[in-house]
């Protein structure tokens, strides 16, 4: 019996191998995209792009502040968005295992023993040859339960599930890139607020000294009460700035705490804003390599691959579905005779199912998958164009902010010299206090703007690093 079944299974396997070479549905080909030769936004006269890119560096080689590195490492372990992305990867991997298992035969075994007793006082009297106590037994081995994947439905479904797994993995990398940039941006914002607070407190101390001097001059009859009130106004303005800056500092600390998966609390700082290291060069690399480096683009392509495979799954419903089932075992009315030759049994049953009338359901399903494939194609192309735009914007931002910072530094030097001269002229009695107060206000505002500009320059590096697809590397 086993030899007969083995021969039938071998014959069926050969037939399956021949027939399974046929698959329906389109084959995936990487779409042709228009890739520019260079990024827009590079400085005029700069050297042509080279394969080297800032994004090829690990994040801890870009951000040298040890406290910032500690925050990023903590976020990579405890951030809730990243943990959600990891769970989605596990779910996609399990879904691939489920889908892939349908391509292989299913083997199960079952055994059963049944004992019953008939009543001697029943409605029908039993012949004397029959016993009241009887035991039945069966042992079955389901040798085969298998769908012959002639049209590639199961293979296409596995291809789609595998692409979805890869897409979820790319999504995890994209979350890492965003997380690293968000933590770095929030940290630099915090350092900038610290710098603003330091400027405001230093200015407040200077203005208090100026107010005391103005009061002394008023008591000596040299200054007026208007001069005193104007000096007091500057004190209140500085105090308002300090209070509001402290509010923003606490909110930024809470934001960073959420990113690193901790309860709200104080954030330990490292190097000051003005002492942060910047990369000596920020090469952009070749635009063509951006398609291979950015995880969101690779994830969009995997979604397109999955959508293309789903068309084949839908089209396979037009064709017959062939299922093979077979089992072998023993069955007997008495346990002592269960494994004797007369108690053996086997069965091998191929079954063909062909849809005849579905009221357009299969056709509509195919159209739906084709529309989803076009949507995935549009998303893939949009992701590429969005990436080029983000890199261009980041290059322009970095270059222009750097130029702006140089001018702002020169402005602060000029205003600081002006404030010293105006104050000296006022004390010498050759100028009014109004000019001295205006110079003080202009200097205070310019110093705050310079601090923000230095922060913007660091954030521009962060955004360029993210736009180029850096940050997810291990």
C-alpha positions as CSV (number, residue, x, y, z in Angstrom):
1,X,0.0,0.0,0.0
2,X,2.8,2.4,0.9
3,X,4.6,1.7,-2.4
4,X,1.4,2.5,-4.4
5,X,0.9,5.7,-2.5
6,X,4.6,6.7,-3.0
7,X,4.4,6.2,-6.7
8,X,1.3,8.2,-7.0
9,X,2.8,11.0,-5.0
10,X,6.0,11.0,-7.1
11,X,3.9,11.2,-10.3
12,X,1.8,14.0,-8.8
13,X,5.0,15.8,-7.8
14,X,6.4,15.6,-11.3
15,X,3.2,16.9,-12.8
16,X,3.2,19.7,-10.3
17,X,6.8,20.7,-11.2
18,X,5.9,20.9,-14.9
19,X,2.7,22.8,-14.4
20,X,4.0,25.2,-11.8
21,X,6.3,26.8,-14.3
22,X,3.3,28.9,-15.5
23,X,2.4,32.0,-13.5
24,X,0.0,34.8,-14.2
25,X,0.2,38.5,-13.5
26,X,2.9,41.1,-14.5
27,X,6.5,40.7,-13.5
28,X,8.0,43.6,-11.5
29,X,10.5,45.9,-13.2
30,X,12.1,48.9,-11.5
31,X,10.4,52.0,-12.9
32,X,12.6,54.4,-14.9
33,X,12.9,57.7,-13.0
34,X,14.4,61.0,-14.0
35,X,17.4,61.5,-11.8
36,X,19.2,64.9,-12.0
37,X,22.9,65.0,-12.5
38,X,23.4,67.1,-9.5
39,X,21.5,68.6,-6.6
40,X,20.1,72.1,-6.9
41,X,21.2,74.3,-4.1
42,X,24.9,73.6,-4.2
43,X,27.1,76.7,-3.8
44,X,28.0,78.4,-7.1
45,X,31.4,77.3,-8.3
46,X,31.5,74.2,-6.1
47,X,33.1,71.0,-7.3
48,X,30.9,68.4,-9.0
49,X,29.2,65.9,-6.8
50,X,31.2,62.9,-5.7
51,X,30.0,59.5,-4.4
52,X,31.0,60.6,-0.9
53,X,28.1,61.9,1.2
54,X,27.5,63.2,4.7
55,X,24.8,60.6,5.1
56,X,27.4,57.8,4.8
57,X,28.6,58.7,8.3
58,X,27.2,57.1,11.4
59,X,25.1,59.5,13.5
60,X,27.6,59.4,16.3
61,X,30.2,60.6,13.8
62,X,28.1,63.6,12.9
63,X,26.9,64.6,16.4
64,X,29.9,64.7,18.7
65,X,28.2,65.9,21.9
66,X,28.4,63.0,24.3
67,X,25.2,64.0,26.1
68,X,23.4,64.2,22.8
69,X,24.7,60.8,21.9
70,X,23.4,59.4,25.2
71,X,20.0,60.8,24.5
72,X,19.9,59.3,21.0
73,X,21.0,55.9,22.3
74,X,18.3,56.0,24.9
75,X,15.7,57.0,22.3
76,X,16.7,54.1,20.0
77,X,15.9,51.7,22.8
78,X,12.9,53.3,24.5
79,X,11.1,55.5,22.0
80,X,7.5,54.3,21.5
81,X,7.3,55.1,17.8
82,X,10.3,53.0,17.1
83,X,9.0,50.2,19.3
84,X,5.8,50.3,17.3
85,X,7.8,50.0,14.1
86,X,9.6,46.9,15.4
87,X,6.3,45.3,16.3
88,X,5.1,45.9,12.7
89,X,8.2,44.2,11.4
90,X,7.5,41.2,13.6
91,X,3.9,41.1,12.4
92,X,5.0,41.3,8.8
93,X,7.5,38.5,9.3
94,X,4.8,36.3,10.9
95,X,2.5,37.1,8.0
96,X,5.1,36.0,5.5
97,X,5.5,32.7,7.4
98,X,1.8,32.1,7.3
99,X,1.5,32.9,3.6
100,X,4.6,30.9,2.6
101,X,3.4,27.8,4.5
102,X,0.4,27.6,2.1
103,X,2.8,26.5,-0.7
104,X,3.7,23.3,1.1
105,X,1.7,20.1,1.9
106,X,0.1,19.7,5.2
107,X,0.6,16.5,7.2
108,X,-1.4,15.5,10.2
109,X,-2.1,12.3,12.1
110,X,-5.2,11.3,14.1
111,X,-6.1,8.2,16.2
112,X,-9.3,7.3,18.0
113,X,-10.7,4.5,20.2
114,X,-14.5,4.2,20.7
115,X,-16.0,1.9,23.3
116,X,-19.8,1.5,23.8
117,X,-22.2,-0.8,25.5
118,X,-25.7,-1.7,24.2
119,X,-28.6,-2.3,26.5
120,X,-29.8,-5.9,27.0
121,X,-33.3,-4.6,27.6
122,X,-33.5,-2.4,24.5
123,X,-36.4,-2.3,22.1
124,X,-34.7,-4.7,19.7
125,X,-33.1,-7.8,21.1
126,X,-29.6,-8.4,19.9
127,X,-28.6,-11.8,18.4
128,X,-26.7,-13.9,20.8
129,X,-23.5,-13.7,18.6
130,X,-23.2,-10.0,19.3
131,X,-21.7,-8.8,22.5
132,X,-23.0,-5.9,24.4
133,X,-19.5,-4.4,24.9
134,X,-17.7,-3.4,21.6
135,X,-14.6,-1.3,20.9
136,X,-13.7,0.4,17.6
137,X,-10.3,1.8,16.8
138,X,-8.8,3.9,14.0
139,X,-5.3,5.4,13.2
140,X,-5.1,7.8,10.3
141,X,-2.2,9.7,8.7
142,X,-3.2,12.5,6.4
143,X,-0.4,12.0,3.9
144,X,-1.3,15.0,1.7
145,X,-3.3,18.2,1.8
146,X,-1.9,20.4,-0.9
147,X,-3.0,23.0,-3.4
148,X,-1.2,22.7,-6.7
149,X,0.1,26.2,-7.4
150,X,-0.1,26.0,-11.2
151,X,-0.9,29.6,-11.9
152,X,1.4,31.0,-9.2
153,X,-1.3,32.4,-6.9
154,X,0.5,31.2,-3.7
155,X,3.9,32.2,-5.0
156,X,2.7,35.7,-5.9
157,X,1.0,36.0,-2.4
158,X,4.4,35.0,-0.8
159,X,6.2,37.5,-3.0
160,X,3.7,40.2,-1.9
161,X,4.1,39.2,1.8
162,X,7.9,39.3,1.5
163,X,7.8,42.8,-0.1
164,X,5.6,43.9,2.7
165,X,8.1,42.6,5.3
166,X,10.9,44.5,3.6
167,X,8.7,47.6,3.4
168,X,8.1,47.4,7.2
169,X,11.8,47.0,7.7
170,X,12.5,50.1,5.6
171,X,9.8,51.9,7.6
172,X,11.6,51.0,10.8
173,X,14.8,52.6,9.4
174,X,12.9,55.7,8.3
175,X,11.6,56.0,11.9
176,X,15.2,55.7,13.2
177,X,16.3,58.5,10.8
178,X,13.4,60.7,11.9
179,X,14.0,59.9,15.6
180,X,17.7,60.8,15.4
181,X,17.0,64.1,13.7
182,X,14.1,64.9,16.1
183,X,16.3,64.3,19.2
184,X,19.2,66.3,17.7
185,X,16.9,69.2,16.7
186,X,15.2,69.3,20.1
187,X,18.6,69.2,21.9
188,X,20.0,72.1,19.8
189,X,16.8,74.0,20.5
190,X,17.4,73.5,24.2
191,X,21.0,74.7,23.9
192,X,19.8,77.8,22.1
193,X,17.3,78.6,24.8
194,X,20.1,78.2,27.3
195,X,22.1,80.7,25.4
196,X,19.2,83.1,25.2
197,X,18.7,82.7,29.0
198,X,22.4,83.5,29.5
199,X,22.2,86.5,27.3
200,X,19.0,87.8,29.0
201,X,20.5,87.3,32.5
202,X,23.7,89.1,31.6
203,X,21.7,91.9,30.0
204,X,19.5,92.1,33.1
205,X,22.5,92.5,35.3
206,X,23.9,95.3,33.1
207,X,20.5,97.0,33.0
208,X,20.3,96.9,36.8
209,X,23.6,98.6,37.1
210,X,22.5,101.2,34.5
211,X,19.2,101.7,36.5
212,X,21.1,102.3,39.7
213,X,23.4,104.8,38.0
214,X,20.3,106.6,36.5
215,X,18.7,106.8,39.9
216,X,21.9,108.3,41.3
217,X,22.0,110.8,38.5
218,X,18.3,111.7,39.1
219,X,18.9,112.2,42.8
220,X,21.8,114.4,41.9
221,X,19.6,116.4,39.6
222,X,21.4,115.4,36.4
223,X,18.8,113.0,35.1
224,X,15.0,113.1,35.0
225,X,12.3,110.8,36.2
226,X,11.6,109.9,32.6
227,X,15.2,108.6,32.4
228,X,14.5,106.4,35.5
229,X,11.3,105.0,34.0
230,X,12.9,104.2,30.7
231,X,15.7,102.3,32.5
232,X,13.1,100.5,34.6
233,X,11.3,99.5,31.4
234,X,14.4,97.8,30.1
235,X,14.5,95.8,33.4
236,X,11.0,94.6,33.0
237,X,11.6,93.6,29.4
238,X,14.6,91.5,30.3
239,X,12.7,89.9,33.1
240,X,9.9,89.0,30.7
241,X,12.4,87.4,28.3
242,X,13.9,85.4,31.2
243,X,10.5,84.1,32.4
244,X,9.4,83.1,28.9
245,X,12.7,81.5,28.0
246,X,12.5,79.3,31.1
247,X,9.0,78.3,30.1
248,X,10.3,77.2,26.7
249,X,13.2,75.4,28.3
250,X,11.0,73.3,30.4
251,X,8.7,72.5,27.5
252,X,11.6,71.5,25.3
253,X,13.0,69.3,28.1
254,X,9.6,67.6,28.3
255,X,9.6,67.1,24.5
256,X,13.0,65.4,24.7
257,X,11.9,63.2,27.6
258,X,9.0,61.9,25.5
259,X,11.3,61.2,22.5
260,X,13.7,59.2,24.8
261,X,10.8,57.3,26.4
262,X,11.1,58.9,29.9
263,X,8.8,60.8,32.2
264,X,9.2,64.6,32.0
265,X,12.3,65.8,33.8
266,X,15.5,67.8,33.4
267,X,17.8,67.1,30.5
268,X,21.6,67.0,31.1
269,X,23.5,69.3,28.7
270,X,26.9,68.7,27.2
271,X,28.8,71.2,25.1
272,X,27.4,74.8,24.8
273,X,25.8,75.9,21.6
274,X,28.8,78.0,20.6
275,X,31.2,75.1,21.2
276,X,29.4,72.5,19.1
277,X,31.5,70.7,16.5
278,X,30.5,71.0,12.9
279,X,31.6,68.7,10.1
280,X,34.5,70.2,8.2
281,X,32.6,69.4,5.0
282,X,29.1,68.4,4.1
283,X,29.3,66.6,0.8
284,X,25.9,65.8,-0.7
285,X,26.9,62.8,-2.8
286,X,25.4,61.7,-6.1
287,X,21.6,62.0,-6.6
288,X,21.4,58.5,-8.0
289,X,22.7,57.0,-4.7
290,X,19.9,58.8,-2.8
291,X,17.5,56.2,-4.2
292,X,19.5,53.4,-2.6
293,X,20.2,55.2,0.7
294,X,16.8,56.7,1.8
295,X,14.7,54.1,3.5
296,X,11.4,55.8,2.6
297,X,12.2,55.4,-1.1
298,X,13.2,51.8,-0.7
299,X,10.1,51.2,1.3
300,X,7.9,52.8,-1.3
301,X,9.4,50.5,-3.9
302,X,8.7,47.4,-1.8
303,X,5.1,48.5,-1.6
304,X,5.1,48.8,-5.4
305,X,6.5,45.2,-5.6
306,X,3.8,43.9,-3.3
307,X,1.0,45.7,-5.2
308,X,2.4,44.2,-8.5
309,X,2.4,40.7,-7.0
310,X,-1.2,41.1,-5.8
311,X,-2.3,41.5,-9.4
312,X,-1.1,38.0,-10.1
313,X,-2.9,36.7,-7.0
314,X,-6.2,38.3,-8.3
315,X,-5.8,37.1,-11.9
316,X,-5.1,33.5,-10.7
317,X,-8.7,33.4,-9.5
318,X,-9.8,33.1,-13.2
319,X,-8.2,29.6,-13.5
320,X,-9.0,26.3,-11.9
321,X,-7.8,25.6,-8.4
322,X,-6.4,22.1,-8.0
323,X,-6.2,20.5,-4.6
324,X,-4.7,17.1,-3.7
325,X,-5.7,15.2,-0.6
326,X,-4.7,11.8,0.5
327,X,-4.6,9.7,3.7
328,X,-3.7,6.2,4.8
329,X,-4.3,4.2,8.0
330,X,-6.0,1.4,9.8
331,X,-9.5,0.9,11.0
332,X,-11.1,-2.0,12.8
333,X,-14.1,-2.9,14.9
334,X,-11.8,-4.6,17.3
335,X,-8.5,-3.4,18.7
336,X,-6.8,-6.7,18.4
337,X,-7.4,-6.6,14.7
338,X,-6.5,-2.9,14.2
339,X,-3.1,-3.3,12.6
340,X,-3.8,-6.4,10.5
341,X,-3.7,-6.2,6.7
342,X,-7.5,-6.5,6.4
343,X,-7.8,-3.3,8.5
344,X,-5.7,-1.0,6.2
345,X,-7.2,1.8,4.2
346,X,-6.0,4.6,2.0
347,X,-7.3,7.4,-0.2
348,X,-5.9,9.8,-2.8
349,X,-8.4,12.4,-4.2
350,X,-7.5,15.3,-6.6
351,X,-10.1,18.0,-6.7
352,X,-10.5,20.7,-9.3
353,X,-12.5,23.9,-8.6
354,X,-13.3,26.3,-11.5
355,X,-15.3,29.5,-11.0
356,X,-18.1,29.7,-13.6
357,X,-20.2,32.8,-12.6
358,X,-19.1,35.3,-9.9
359,X,-21.1,38.3,-11.0
360,X,-17.9,40.2,-11.9
361,X,-16.2,39.8,-8.6
362,X,-13.0,38.4,-10.0
363,X,-12.8,41.1,-12.7
364,X,-13.4,43.8,-10.1
365,X,-10.8,42.4,-7.8
366,X,-8.3,42.5,-10.7
367,X,-9.2,46.1,-11.4
368,X,-8.8,47.0,-7.7
369,X,-5.3,45.5,-7.5
370,X,-4.3,47.2,-10.7
371,X,-5.5,50.6,-9.3
372,X,-3.6,49.9,-6.1
373,X,-0.5,49.1,-8.1
374,X,-0.8,52.5,-9.9
375,X,-1.3,54.2,-6.6
376,X,1.9,52.5,-5.2
377,X,3.7,53.6,-8.4
378,X,2.6,57.2,-7.9
379,X,3.7,57.0,-4.2
380,X,7.1,55.7,-5.3
381,X,7.6,58.5,-7.8
382,X,6.4,61.1,-5.3
383,X,8.8,59.8,-2.7
384,X,11.7,60.3,-5.1
385,X,10.8,63.8,-6.1
386,X,10.1,64.7,-2.5
387,X,13.6,63.4,-1.5
388,X,15.3,65.5,-4.2
389,X,13.3,68.6,-3.0
390,X,14.2,68.0,0.6
391,X,17.9,67.7,-0.2
392,X,17.8,70.8,-2.3
393,X,16.0,72.8,0.4
394,X,18.5,71.5,3.0
395,X,21.5,72.5,0.9
396,X,20.1,76.0,0.3
397,X,19.2,76.3,4.0
398,X,22.7,75.3,5.2
399,X,24.5,77.6,2.7
400,X,22.3,80.7,3.3
401,X,22.1,80.3,7.1
402,X,25.9,80.1,7.2
403,X,26.1,83.3,5.2
404,X,23.5,84.9,7.5
405,X,25.4,83.9,10.6
406,X,28.6,85.6,9.4
407,X,26.7,88.8,8.8
408,X,24.9,88.5,12.1
409,X,28.2,88.1,14.0
410,X,29.5,91.3,12.3
411,X,26.3,93.1,13.2
412,X,26.6,92.1,16.9
413,X,30.2,93.4,17.0
414,X,29.1,96.7,15.6
415,X,26.1,97.0,17.9
416,X,28.2,96.2,21.0
417,X,30.7,98.9,20.1
418,X,27.8,101.3,19.4
419,X,26.2,100.5,22.8
420,X,29.5,101.2,24.6
421,X,30.0,104.5,22.8
422,X,26.4,105.6,23.4
423,X,26.6,104.8,27.1
424,X,29.9,106.7,27.4
425,X,28.5,109.7,25.6
426,X,25.4,109.7,27.9
427,X,27.5,109.4,31.0
428,X,29.7,112.2,29.7
429,X,26.7,114.4,29.2
430,X,27.1,114.9,25.5
431,X,24.2,112.6,24.4
432,X,20.8,111.7,25.5
433,X,19.8,108.6,27.4
434,X,17.4,107.7,24.5
435,X,20.3,106.9,22.2
436,X,21.9,104.8,24.9
437,X,18.7,102.9,25.5
438,X,18.1,102.3,21.8
439,X,21.6,100.9,21.4
440,X,21.1,98.6,24.4
441,X,17.8,97.3,23.0
442,X,19.3,96.8,19.5
443,X,22.3,94.9,20.9
444,X,20.0,92.6,23.1
445,X,17.9,91.8,20.1
446,X,20.8,91.1,17.8
447,X,22.5,88.8,20.4
448,X,19.3,86.8,20.6
449,X,19.1,86.6,16.8
450,X,22.7,85.5,16.6
451,X,22.0,82.7,19.1
452,X,19.0,81.6,17.0
453,X,21.1,81.7,13.8
454,X,23.8,79.5,15.3
455,X,21.0,77.1,16.3
456,X,19.6,77.2,12.8
457,X,22.9,76.4,11.3
458,X,23.2,73.3,13.4
459,X,19.7,72.3,12.6
460,X,20.4,72.8,8.9
461,X,23.1,70.1,9.2
462,X,20.6,67.8,10.9
463,X,18.0,68.3,8.2
464,X,20.6,67.8,5.4
465,X,21.8,64.6,7.1
466,X,18.3,63.4,7.3
467,X,17.3,64.4,3.8
468,X,20.4,62.6,2.4
469,X,19.2,59.4,4.1
470,X,21.6,59.2,7.0
471,X,21.0,58.2,10.6
472,X,19.6,54.7,10.4
473,X,22.9,53.0,9.9
474,X,23.8,50.7,12.9
